[in-house]
Amino acid sequence: MKRHLFLTSLVIVTLLVFSCSRPAKEETKSSPQSKSQTISASPSPSPLLDTSSLGNATNEASNQPPTVLSPESKSDLPALASNEPLSPEQLYLMQNKASSDAVVPASPTPTPELLQQLADELTATPTPSPTEEPLFTEEDLQELRAESAQGAPVANNITPSNRIAGVRRTPTTTTTSSGPTLFIDQGKKPSEGSAGEISELPFVAGQSRGYTLLNLMQPEARSSINEMIEVMVRSNVRDLYLGVLVDGTFHWDPKFLRSVIRKLNTGERRLFLVLYLSSGPTMRRYATTPITAAFSQIEPEHFRRLIRWDQEIRQRFAGIASRVRPIASLNNTLNPDNRTVAIVMLEDNLDRESYWASRALAKSVLGATVEFYRNPCLGCYPGNDGDSQGDPIEIHDPAQMPPSTNTWGLSLDGKGFHHSFEPADGSLSFADTKKAIRRSIEYGAEFFGLWRIDRQGLHQGANIHPHEREYAIPTAQQKNAEAELLRYGLKEVGSLGEQG
């Protein structure tokens, strides 16, 4: 009985549902052309959704009464293949179905202009820009091949690069690959005048480094000298070197010399101070030089005899040594690790006997306040020799490394150097200067001094009086590069006071 009643109820429900769905089916059958046009107007998949037609469809739907969705009315949606991607129109209709009970009518019949626009967009083939470059440049490919050949780490271990694939950067000129940025051009911000912010460098040590500043006390060279002293301080080299001519060729200003020595002794820095008591190069130009200081107008062979036997010349030489004794004492007092060296003649014109006479005379005045080095200039004048009688040697040509003595130092005085961003001028290149520094460390040089011809005013000629010379002032770019040279090959020390 119950089964009979259930079957009867099922038949009645089925008839009611069938009778309600017939008008919807008829409406669907009455507009097959409209439905086909709607589907064809939006090819699947389409790269573009015409928002204007959607706006028209929305306006028309707002003017029609809402229709309740029934299972059969789902046939208004375009039929989909099992894995076929949705067209923009299908996505639009399904989104509206899910968010509202209203049935969104099909888009209006597209106009010929709209169909042509869609056809043009579907068939259009993008063409590359005239300036478009390939994804990888030849430089990129060479780098990738080089890394592959060297066994580059797998992707999971690669540190992200700052390079962007497909973007070719304009090469920029830098002083060196790892040069510090300590100075910027006046009037420029750090980002304009340098590669980045001003560096704070750790202290390094291992060899005394600095400049040979023969003209340190010359008033006209003051701006140039101050800049190079600043490079020495800010390069944070613990062991500094400074070479100064003190015979009056470049004036005599002990107050300024003392102030420089104090500045180079700040922060537990150590100073290797070299004092040249006379000038051999000036003496060799005795017939033409406008300089009258000390022994500059005495012929070299004659001077060799005078320094041994002439009391006036000997007293004059002793007077020069006497006035630098307080300078040597100051340097020794500021730091017990400082060293003060006296050289009786810069690039000397002496033989064995005259060297010994000069040294003995200076020793009698300076006593234990100084050590003695000899700076011979073999071949510079007839009769010159290089017998130091056991004293350490200072050389001015890297080609002379290593000298015959175990203790020695090197200055580029007379040789000079030029930077990688400057034209060649016969001096050492930046790269060759680095090589010379490296070799000087390997051979045990106690110091390495930089020197440039334009900073001593010699680019205008040697026979111009120091008061009339122009002394080149180093630029920020030069100072940054020279700070790198001063630090090159040295080892970082944990603290400024660390021994070693």
Residue pairs with C-beta under 8 A, 6 or more apart in sequence:
20 70
21 70
21 72
24 70
24 72
24 73
25 72
28 72
28 75
28 76
34 106
34 109
35 76
35 78
35 106
37 109
37 110
38 78
38 89
38 106
38 107
38 109
39 78
39 89
41 53
41 89
41 107
41 109
41 110
41 114
41 115
41 118
42 50
42 87
42 88
42 89
42 107
42 118
43 87
43 118
43 122
44 84
44 85
44 86
44 87
44 90
45 85
45 86
45 87
45 88
46 87
46 88
46 118
46 122
47 121
47 122
48 88
48 118
48 121
49 88
49 89
49 92
50 114
50 118
53 107
53 108
53 110
53 114
54 92
54 107
56 107
56 108
57 104
57 105
57 106
57 107
57 108
58 104
60 105
60 108
61 102
61 103
61 104
61 105
64 105
66 101
66 102
66 103
67 73
67 102
67 103
68 101
69 97
69 101
69 103
73 103
76 93
76 103
76 106
77 90
77 93
77 94
77 97
78 87
78 89
78 90
80 86
80 90
86 94
89 107
92 104
93 104
96 102
96 104
97 103
97 104
110 118
133 166
133 168
134 166
135 165
135 166
136 144
136 165
136 166
137 168
139 168
140 163
140 165
152 158
163 169
173 421
174 195
175 419
175 420
175 421
175 477
175 480
175 481
175 484
176 420
176 430
176 481
176 484
178 484
179 480
179 481
179 483
179 484
180 199
180 201
180 235
180 480
180 483
180 484
180 487
181 190
181 194
181 195
181 196
181 197
181 198
181 199
181 480
182 198
182 199
182 201
182 231
182 234
182 235
182 479
182 480
182 483
183 194
183 198
183 231
183 234
183 476
183 479
183 480
183 483
184 190
184 192
184 193
184 194
184 198
184 476
185 192
185 193
185 475
185 476
185 477
186 476
190 196
190 197
190 198
193 476
194 476
194 480
201 234
201 235
201 236
201 483
201 487
202 236
202 492
202 493
203 236
203 237
203 238
203 492
203 493
203 495
203 496
204 236
204 237
204 238
204 487
204 490
204 491
204 492
204 493
205 237
205 238
205 239
205 490
205 491
205 493
205 498
205 500
206 239
206 441
206 489
206 490
206 491
206 500
207 239
207 440
207 441
207 445
207 446
207 447
207 448
207 489
207 490
208 239
208 240
208 241
208 270
208 272
208 409
208 446
208 447
208 448
209 232
209 235
209 237
209 239
209 240
209 241
209 447
209 448
209 449
209 485
209 486
209 487
209 490
210 232
210 237
210 240
210 241
210 242
210 243
210 264
210 272
210 447
210 449
210 450
210 486
211 228
211 231
211 232
211 241
211 242
211 243
211 449
211 450
211 451
212 243
212 274
212 411
212 412
212 413
212 449
212 450
212 451
213 225
213 228
213 242
213 243
213 244
213 455
214 243
214 244
214 245
214 249
214 250
214 276
214 279
214 346
214 413
214 456
215 221
215 225
215 245
215 250
215 455
215 456
215 457
215 466
215 471
216 225
216 242
216 244
216 245
216 250
216 256
216 257
216 260
217 244
217 246
217 250
217 251
217 252
217 253
217 256
217 257
218 225
218 250
218 251
218 466
218 467
218 471
219 251
219 253
220 457
220 466
220 467
220 469
220 471
221 250
221 455
221 456
221 457
221 466
221 469
221 471
222 256
223 471
223 473
224 455
224 471
224 472
224 473
224 474
225 260
225 471
227 473
227 474
227 479
228 455
228 474
228 482
229 260
229 263
229 264
230 479
231 474
231 479
231 482
231 483
231 486
232 240
232 242
232 264
232 486
233 263
233 264
233 266
233 269
234 483
235 482
235 483
235 486
235 487
236 487
237 269
237 486
237 487
237 490
238 268
238 269
238 270
238 493
238 496
239 269
239 270
239 272
240 264
240 269
240 270
240 271
240 272
241 271
241 272
241 274
241 409
241 447
241 448
241 449
242 260
242 261
242 264
242 271
242 272
242 273
242 274
243 274
243 276
243 411
243 413
243 449
244 257
244 273
244 274
244 275
244 276
245 276
245 279
245 346
246 252
246 257
246 275
246 276
246 277
246 320
246 323
246 324
246 327
247 276
247 277
247 278
247 279
247 293
247 294
247 295
247 320
248 293
248 294
248 320
249 279
249 282
249 291
249 293
249 294
249 296
249 466
250 466
251 466
252 323
254 323
254 326
254 327
257 327
258 327
258 330
261 271
261 273
261 327
261 330
261 331
261 334
262 330
262 334
264 271
265 271
265 331
265 334
265 335
265 338
267 496
268 335
268 496
268 497
269 335
269 496
270 335
270 337
270 338
270 339
271 331
271 334
271 335
271 338
271 339
272 338
272 339
272 341
272 409
272 446
272 447
273 327
273 328
273 331
273 338
273 339
273 340
273 341
274 341
274 343
274 373
274 394
274 409
274 447
274 449
275 324
275 327
275 328
275 340
275 341
275 342
275 343
275 370
276 343
276 345
276 346
276 375
277 317
277 320
277 321
277 324
277 342
277 343
277 344
277 345
277 358
277 362
278 294
278 295
278 317
278 320
278 344
278 345
278 346
279 294
279 296
279 345
279 346
279 347
280 300
280 345
280 346
280 347
280 348
280 349
280 375
280 377
280 380
280 381
281 346
281 347
281 414
281 462
282 289
282 291
282 296
283 295
283 296
283 298
283 299
283 300
283 303
283 345
283 349
284 300
284 349
284 380
284 381
285 296
285 462
285 463
286 296
286 297
286 298
286 299
286 300
288 463
289 296
289 297
289 462
289 463
290 463
290 464
290 465
291 297
291 465
291 466
294 316
294 320
295 303
295 313
295 316
295 317
298 306
298 313
300 349
300 381
300 383
300 384
301 381
301 382
301 383
303 313
303 349
303 354
304 349
304 350
304 351
304 353
304 354
304 383
305 354
306 313
306 314
307 313
307 314
307 317
307 354
307 357
307 358
307 361
308 353
308 354
308 357
314 361
317 358
317 361
317 362
318 361
318 362
318 364
318 365
321 342
321 361
321 362
321 365
321 366
322 365
324 342
324 366
325 365
325 366
325 369
327 340
328 340
328 342
328 366
328 369
328 370
329 369
331 338
331 340
332 338
332 340
332 369
339 371
340 369
340 370
340 371
341 370
341 371
341 372
341 373
342 362
342 366
342 370
342 371
342 372
342 373
343 372
343 373
343 374
343 375
343 394
344 350
344 355
344 358
344 359
344 362
344 372
344 374
345 358
345 375
346 375
346 413
347 375
347 376
347 377
347 380
347 396
347 413
347 414
348 355
348 374
348 375
348 376
348 377
348 384
349 377
349 380
349 381
349 383
349 384
350 358
350 376
350 384
350 385
351 383
351 384
351 385
351 387
352 385
352 387
352 389
355 374
355 387
355 388
355 389
356 389
359 372
359 374
359 389
359 391
362 370
362 372
363 372
371 392
372 391
372 392
373 388
373 391
373 392
373 393
373 394
373 409
374 386
374 388
374 391
374 392
374 393
374 394
375 393
375 394
375 395
375 396
376 384
376 385
376 386
376 387
376 388
376 393
377 384
377 396
378 384
378 385
378 386
386 393
386 404
388 405
390 405
391 405
392 405
392 407
392 408
392 409
392 446
393 403
393 404
393 405
393 407
393 408
393 409
394 408
394 409
394 410
394 411
395 401
395 403
395 408
395 409
395 410
395 411
396 410
396 411
396 412
396 413
396 414
396 415
397 414
397 415
398 410
398 412
398 415
398 428
398 432
398 435
398 436
398 439
398 440
401 410
401 436
401 439
401 440
401 443
401 445
402 408
402 443
402 444
406 444
407 446
408 444
408 445
408 446
409 445
409 446
409 447
409 448
409 449
410 436
410 440
410 445
410 447
410 448
410 449
411 447
411 448
411 449
411 451
412 428
412 433
412 436
412 449
412 450
412 451
413 449
413 451
414 451
415 427
415 428
415 451
416 425
416 427
416 428
416 451
416 452
416 453
417 427
417 428
417 429
417 430
417 432
417 433
417 450
417 451
417 452
418 424
418 425
418 427
418 428
418 429
418 430
419 430
419 477
419 478
419 481
420 429
420 430
420 431
420 481
421 477
421 481
425 453
427 452
427 453
428 436
430 481
430 485
433 450
433 485
434 485
434 488
436 448
437 448
437 485
437 488
437 489
438 488
438 489
440 448
441 489
450 482
450 485
450 486
452 472
453 459
454 471
454 472
455 471
455 472
455 474
456 469
456 471
457 464
457 466
457 469
457 470
457 471
457 472
458 469
459 472
460 469
460 470
474 482
493 500
